[in-house]
Amino acid sequence: MSYKAPIRFPIIPYNPLELLLKFNLKNKDLKALF
């Protein structure tokens, strides 16, 4: 993987909607950090 992508936004072959759904699940935990 020569392409250096930020760890925060890894390139995944997922649909944006699926990413949002998965992110929403972890959003509660992420809100604690922010």
ROKOLRO-732235 format. One record per residue: residue number from 0; x, y, z of N, C-alpha, C in turn. Coordinates in Angstrom, 3 decimals. Example, Ala and Ser with C-alpha at 12.3 -4.5 7.8 and 13.67 -1.06 7.14 Angstrom:
BEGIN
<node n="0" n_c1="13.190" n_c2="-5.690" n_c3="7.800" ca_c1="12.300" ca_c2="-4.500" ca_c3="7.800" c_c1="13.200" c_c2="-3.300" c_c3="7.800"/>
<node n="1" n_c1="12.850" n_c2="-2.250" n_c3="7.080" ca_c1="13.670" ca_c2="-1.060" ca_c3="7.140" c_c1="12.900" c_c2="0.030" c_c3="7.870"/>
end
This chain:
BEGIN
<node n="0" n_c1="0.863" n_c2="-1.199" n_c3="0.000" ca_c1="0.000" ca_c2="0.000" ca_c3="0.000" c_c1="0.890" c_c2="1.238" c_c3="0.000"/>
<node n="1" n_c1="1.252" n_c2="1.682" n_c3="-1.184" ca_c1="2.137" ca_c2="2.839" ca_c3="-1.284" c_c1="1.379" c_c2="4.130" c_c3="-1.016"/>
<node n="2" n_c1="0.062" n_c2="4.076" n_c3="-1.161" ca_c1="-0.728" ca_c2="5.293" ca_c3="-0.938" c_c1="-0.829" c_c2="5.580" c_c3="0.552"/>
<node n="3" n_c1="-0.333" n_c2="6.747" n_c3="0.955" ca_c1="-0.366" ca_c2="7.099" ca_c3="2.380" c_c1="-1.635" c_c2="7.884" c_c3="2.682"/>
<node n="4" n_c1="-2.593" n_c2="7.228" n_c3="3.262" ca_c1="-3.845" ca_c2="7.893" ca_c3="3.624" c_c1="-3.863" c_c2="8.115" c_c3="5.131"/>
<node n="5" n_c1="-4.495" n_c2="9.206" n_c3="5.576" ca_c1="-4.586" ca_c2="9.462" ca_c3="7.009" c_c1="-5.279" c_c2="8.306" c_c3="7.713"/>
<node n="6" n_c1="-4.783" n_c2="7.984" n_c3="8.907" ca_c1="-5.357" ca_c2="6.861" ca_c3="9.659" c_c1="-6.806" c_c2="7.156" c_c3="10.025"/>
<node n="7" n_c1="-7.119" n_c2="8.420" n_c3="10.194" ca_c1="-8.490" ca_c2="8.772" ca_c3="10.596" c_c1="-9.482" c_c2="8.434" c_c3="9.481"/>
<node n="8" n_c1="-9.040" n_c2="8.594" n_c3="8.237" ca_c1="-9.949" ca_c2="8.353" ca_c3="7.115" c_c1="-9.361" c_c2="7.322" c_c3="6.163"/>
<node n="9" n_c1="-9.329" n_c2="6.055" n_c3="6.597" ca_c1="-8.806" ca_c2="5.012" ca_c3="5.711" c_c1="-9.741" c_c2="4.766" c_c3="4.538"/>
<node n="10" n_c1="-9.169" n_c2="4.455" n_c3="3.391" ca_c1="-9.999" ca_c2="4.212" ca_c3="2.204" c_c1="-10.568" c_c2="2.799" c_c3="2.280"/>
<node n="11" n_c1="-11.878" n_c2="2.699" n_c3="2.466" ca_c1="-12.535" ca_c2="1.396" ca_c3="2.588" c_c1="-13.591" c_c2="1.274" c_c3="1.496"/>
<node n="12" n_c1="-13.676" n_c2="0.128" n_c3="0.855" ca_c1="-14.669" ca_c2="-0.075" ca_c3="-0.208" c_c1="-16.083" c_c2="-0.226" c_c3="0.340"/>
<node n="13" n_c1="-16.455" n_c2="0.662" n_c3="1.241" ca_c1="-17.805" ca_c2="0.620" ca_c3="1.811" c_c1="-18.629" c_c2="1.765" c_c3="1.243"/>
<node n="14" n_c1="-19.915" n_c2="1.608" n_c3="1.269" ca_c1="-20.797" ca_c2="2.692" ca_c3="0.819" c_c1="-20.803" c_c2="3.799" c_c3="1.870"/>
<node n="15" n_c1="-20.929" n_c2="5.065" n_c3="1.464" ca_c1="-20.967" ca_c2="6.182" ca_c3="2.417" c_c1="-22.043" c_c2="5.969" c_c3="3.473"/>
<node n="16" n_c1="-23.185" n_c2="5.435" n_c3="3.054" ca_c1="-24.265" ca_c2="5.222" ca_c3="4.023" c_c1="-23.855" c_c2="4.190" c_c3="5.058"/>
<node n="17" n_c1="-23.199" n_c2="3.137" n_c3="4.606" ca_c1="-22.773" ca_c2="2.104" ca_c3="5.552" c_c1="-21.729" c_c2="2.669" c_c3="6.497"/>
<node n="18" n_c1="-20.843" n_c2="3.518" n_c3="5.957" ca_c1="-19.836" ca_c2="4.127" ca_c3="6.822" c_c1="-20.498" c_c2="5.009" c_c3="7.869"/>
<node n="19" n_c1="-21.513" n_c2="5.764" n_c3="7.450" ca_c1="-22.210" ca_c2="6.627" ca_c3="8.401" c_c1="-22.895" c_c2="5.795" c_c3="9.475"/>
<node n="20" n_c1="-23.498" n_c2="4.688" n_c3="9.064" ca_c1="-24.175" ca_c2="3.834" ca_c3="10.042" c_c1="-23.169" c_c2="3.273" c_c3="11.037"/>
<node n="21" n_c1="-22.042" n_c2="2.796" n_c3="10.534" ca_c1="-21.030" ca_c2="2.241" ca_c3="11.434" c_c1="-20.431" c_c2="3.348" c_c3="12.289"/>
<node n="22" n_c1="-20.275" n_c2="4.538" n_c3="11.705" ca_c1="-19.716" ca_c2="5.656" ca_c3="12.461" c_c1="-20.688" c_c2="6.100" c_c3="13.543"/>
<node n="23" n_c1="-21.989" n_c2="6.045" n_c3="13.232" ca_c1="-22.994" ca_c2="6.439" ca_c3="14.211" c_c1="-22.918" c_c2="5.551" c_c3="15.435"/>
<node n="24" n_c1="-22.652" n_c2="4.258" n_c3="15.226" ca_c1="-22.564" ca_c2="3.334" ca_c3="16.354" c_c1="-21.420" c_c2="3.739" c_c3="17.275"/>
<node n="25" n_c1="-20.304" n_c2="4.145" n_c3="16.660" ca_c1="-19.158" ca_c2="4.557" ca_c3="17.464" c_c1="-19.209" c_c2="6.040" c_c3="17.794"/>
<node n="26" n_c1="-20.163" n_c2="6.756" n_c3="17.219" ca_c1="-20.254" ca_c2="8.199" ca_c3="17.440" c_c1="-20.451" c_c2="8.497" c_c3="18.921"/>
<node n="27" n_c1="-21.224" n_c2="7.662" n_c3="19.604" ca_c1="-21.455" ca_c2="7.881" ca_c3="21.035" c_c1="-20.137" c_c2="7.837" c_c3="21.793"/>
<node n="28" n_c1="-19.271" n_c2="6.887" n_c3="21.431" ca_c1="-17.976" ca_c2="6.799" ca_c3="22.095" c_c1="-17.078" c_c2="7.953" c_c3="21.663"/>
<node n="29" n_c1="-17.184" n_c2="8.346" n_c3="20.382" ca_c1="-16.348" ca_c2="9.439" ca_c3="19.887" c_c1="-16.745" c_c2="10.761" c_c3="20.532"/>
<node n="30" n_c1="-18.029" n_c2="10.928" n_c3="20.805" ca_c1="-18.473" ca_c2="12.186" ca_c3="21.415" c_c1="-17.811" c_c2="12.388" c_c3="22.771"/>
<node n="31" n_c1="-17.496" n_c2="11.297" n_c3="23.450" ca_c1="-16.839" ca_c2="11.408" ca_c3="24.756" c_c1="-15.454" c_c2="12.036" c_c3="24.588"/>
<node n="32" n_c1="-14.798" n_c2="11.732" n_c3="23.458" ca_c1="-13.468" ca_c2="12.292" ca_c3="23.227" c_c1="-13.563" c_c2="13.764" c_c3="22.854"/>
<node n="33" n_c1="-14.549" n_c2="14.119" n_c3="22.043" ca_c1="-14.684" ca_c2="15.520" ca_c3="21.617" c_c1="-15.429" c_c2="16.319" c_c3="22.668"/>
end
